[in-house]
């Protein structure tokens, strides 16, 4: 996978994260796609994000592929399993419906989320 030298993206493709509660919503009025979920991390203090800096596959209009990027906490932290939210927002510009689904490539279990369109 090409990561363009991004260390966060390079670490994302080697680790699988236990996640659940995925949601993907497209807002035509705001021209934005919002993806949310929650991942189980080994300690509190992790900063999670989703990055689209991954191989988009042979048909990039079929699905937006994103990867979880985790930044561990600094210093000493309690060893307590913690649910940590993750969020991704993408400005879609003039696309009327950018992708029918979002795939989180390093989620466990694998996540393929249908994009729901908000009704104004």
matplotlib code that plots the C-alpha trace (Angstrom):
import matplotlib.pyplot as plt

x = [0.0, 1.3, 1.4, 3.3, 5.7, 2.9, 4.0, 0.5, -0.9, 2.0, 1.2, -2.5, -2.1, -0.3, -2.7, -6.3, -8.6, -11.7, -14.5, -18.3, -21.2, -20.3, -22.4, -21.9, -24.1, -24.1, -25.6, -26.5, -27.2, -23.7, -22.0, -20.3, -19.8, -19.5, -18.3, -18.3, -17.6, -16.0, -12.9, -11.7, -8.3, -5.9, -5.7, -7.4, -5.8, -5.6, -6.4, -8.1, -8.8, -9.7, -7.5, -8.4, -4.6, -5.0, -5.3, -8.8, -9.0, -9.8, -13.1, -12.7, -16.3, -17.7, -16.6, -14.5, -11.7, -10.4, -8.0, -8.0, -4.9, -4.2, -1.9, -1.1, -1.1, 2.1, 3.5, 2.2, -1.5, -3.7, -4.1, -7.9, -9.7, -11.4, -14.0, -12.7, -14.7, -13.4, -14.7, -14.0, -15.6, -15.1, -16.1, -17.6, -17.9, -20.4, -20.8, -24.5, -23.8, -20.1, -20.0, -22.6, -20.5, -17.4, -15.0, -12.7, -9.8, -8.3, -11.3, -12.1, -14.6, -14.3, -16.5, -18.5, -20.9, -23.8, -23.9, -27.3, -28.4, -29.9, -33.3, -33.7]
y = [0.0, 3.4, 5.7, 8.7, 8.7, 9.4, 7.6, 7.6, 5.9, 3.4, 2.3, 2.1, -0.7, -3.0, -2.9, -4.1, -2.4, -3.8, -1.4, -1.1, 1.3, 2.5, 5.1, 7.0, 9.9, 12.2, 15.6, 17.2, 20.6, 20.7, 18.8, 16.6, 12.9, 12.1, 8.6, 7.8, 4.7, 3.5, 1.4, -0.5, 0.7, -0.8, 2.4, 5.8, 8.7, 7.4, 9.9, 8.2, 9.4, 8.0, 8.6, 8.3, 8.0, 4.3, 2.5, 3.2, 0.0, -0.6, 1.3, 4.3, 5.4, 2.1, 2.9, 5.3, 3.3, 4.7, 3.4, 4.0, 5.9, 5.7, 8.0, 6.5, 8.6, 10.1, 9.1, 6.6, 5.7, 3.2, -0.1, 0.1, -1.0, 2.1, 2.8, 5.6, 7.5, 7.9, 10.4, 11.4, 14.3, 14.8, 17.8, 16.3, 19.5, 19.3, 15.5, 14.8, 11.4, 10.7, 7.0, 4.3, 2.9, 3.4, 0.6, 0.8, -1.4, -2.1, -2.5, -5.8, -7.1, -5.7, -2.7, -1.9, 0.8, 1.9, 5.6, 7.0, 10.3, 12.9, 14.2, 17.9]
z = [0.0, -0.9, 2.1, 0.6, 3.5, 6.1, 9.3, 10.6, 7.5, 7.5, 11.0, 10.2, 7.6, 10.0, 13.0, 13.3, 15.7, 17.4, 16.6, 16.5, 16.2, 12.7, 11.0, 7.7, 6.7, 3.7, 4.1, 0.7, 2.3, 4.0, 1.2, 3.7, 4.5, 8.2, 9.4, 13.1, 15.2, 18.4, 19.0, 22.0, 23.0, 25.7, 27.7, 27.9, 26.0, 22.5, 19.8, 16.9, 13.4, 10.0, 7.0, 3.3, 2.5, 1.6, -1.7, -3.0, -5.0, -8.7, -8.6, -6.2, -6.9, -5.5, -1.9, 0.1, 1.8, 5.1, 7.7, 11.5, 12.7, 16.4, 18.3, 21.7, 24.9, 26.2, 29.6, 32.1, 31.8, 33.6, 31.8, 31.4, 28.3, 27.0, 24.3, 22.2, 19.5, 16.0, 13.4, 9.8, 7.9, 4.2, 2.1, -1.1, -3.1, -5.9, -5.8, -5.4, -3.8, -3.5, -2.4, -1.7, 1.2, 3.3, 4.1, 7.1, 6.0, 9.4, 11.6, 13.3, 12.5, 9.0, 8.4, 5.3, 6.1, 3.8, 3.4, 4.5, 3.0, 5.4, 4.4, 4.6]

ax = plt.figure().add_subplot(projection="3d")
ax.plot(x, y, z, "-o")
ax.set_aspect("equal")
plt.show()
